[in-house]
Amino acid sequence: MPVDFQNLMTCLRQWHSNLLVIVLCAVVSLAVSPALGQGSLPERPDPAAIAAHVSAALARDRVPGASVAVIWENEVLLLDGFGTDGDDQPVTPHTRFRLGSMSKAFTALAVMRAVEAGVLSLDATVHSVLPDFALANPETAARITLRQLLAQTSGIPRTAPRAGVDAPLAEHVAALARAEPAARPGERHIYVSPNYLVAARMLEVAEGNSFADILADTVLAPLGLNDTLVTAADGHLATGYRYWFGFPFPADLPEEPGRLATASLISSTADLARFLRFQLGDGSWEGERLLSPSAMAQMHRGTVEGDGFRYAMGWRDGRIGPTQALHHGGILPDFRGKMILIPDLGAAVVVLTNASTLMPLPAKPTSHRLADEIAAYLAGEPLASGTLTFGAVVLVVWAGLALLLAGQAKPIWSRPSATIGAWRRLSSPILDLAVAAGLVAGPPLLLGLSWPDLWTGSPDLVIWTGAMVCLAAGFRVLELWKFFSRRRTL
């Protein structure tokens, strides 16, 4: 709550008549106004309270393991692990998790280092580095710049095709030749991972080296990120978990090396604490200048509105109350996490969890909700959880879906009333068949994921959808066959 300057000025005008009033007003003003933006900080957060809050949330939401790092005044306030990993070992600050889209912040830093070195230019077109780059619309492909890729304004659609799981980066970029642009370059924000794949491919070609080696040489090594891996083959990564009907089960999923720039980097909270402390600074780290202050500011400055924030370069530029908060989450079929920077406070938080689902739900996943709650606490808000937890929402959703599935089996034990008219007997199965067709076509269009992708990320949802379609289509086709058979015998 900002200082009430109007009341303060009233007190000042009464200085000669009532000294006591001005003293009381000053005391009240200081008591009710938070320190944000006024040159001081909220009270020092309690790391024990944060740890207890995390433990309670993990138990409620059935999360096997998590790791948390909290930075306060540019120093590590909390660094701890909770629960167990996929090998049934205790999670520690050095336990590795796959980062998902948090990888983009690392990619943006690698690209910005190349820009400052003169290897790339933010305003260079993709074609100036990748002459063979193509979309279904050649004119659009020719106009896309590196800056637009990093800001997610290239116009590449959310439904852009992808190469195979084991495909290298170059093949993922080549697959975009079939993508029909969803907007003109620079026109609007469309968050889509291929933007960062193209940017990484530009970096590969400009440097004449693999993106994995560039990332290791220009980001991981200078920051001393010893737990961070570009591939699981370089170290140990315990399996994560997928939720099946609200309960976590181990998931041994294939690695996607070609998507390192956007989704598959592996790290720990111990390393991310170092990474976040660097991001809170001016571009130097332990006496070495990695990026200029102006380049750091540019990387963190949101440029285009989208989804309730402004997208910067590998970061989403939003707010917590009156202060800036840079954040990015990562969602994979088996891992989830979110990291948040609060530059004005020299504060940051990252929460990594080893359980996930790609099922769209009306609730924040545990990692994202915890990161938001801890960040708000760092900014001076009470440390509290919402009433609808992720675990509760998952069970409620699946209970509702179970009832819908049971409703599709109703024809097994019921017969249509003899008083129902012919048109109603005909329209009901036709409508259900249309719903079944929508269930087949809808999820890939709405989520931008193919059915194989959905099976990888949420097999329980695919099973439910298949059962719904089979029951709805099977019984309704049978009803239609009976209806027309009776009509022919009349």
FENLINWO-V124821 format. One line per field, one symbol per residue. phi: phi as a letter, one per 40 degrees, with the letter a starting at -180 (. if undefined). Layout:
phi: ???
This chain:
phi: .cccccccccccccdccacccccccccccccccccdgbgbbcccccccccccccdccccccfbcaabbbbbbfgbccaaabbgbcccgbdcbcbccbccgccdccccccccccccccgcbbcccccccbbdccabcbcccdcccbcdccccgbcgccccdcbccdcccddccccccdcccdcacdgcacbcacddccccccccdcccgaccdcccccbbccccgccccbcacccacbcccbbcbfgbcbdbcbccbccbdcbabcbabcccccccccccccbhbafgbccacdcccccccccbacafgabcbbgbbcbabgcbcbcaababbcbaaaabbbbdcbgbaabbbbbaaacccbcaccdccccccccccccchcccabccccdcccdcccccccccccccccddcbbbcccccccccccccccccccccccccccdccccgbccccccccacccccccccccccccccccccccccccccccc
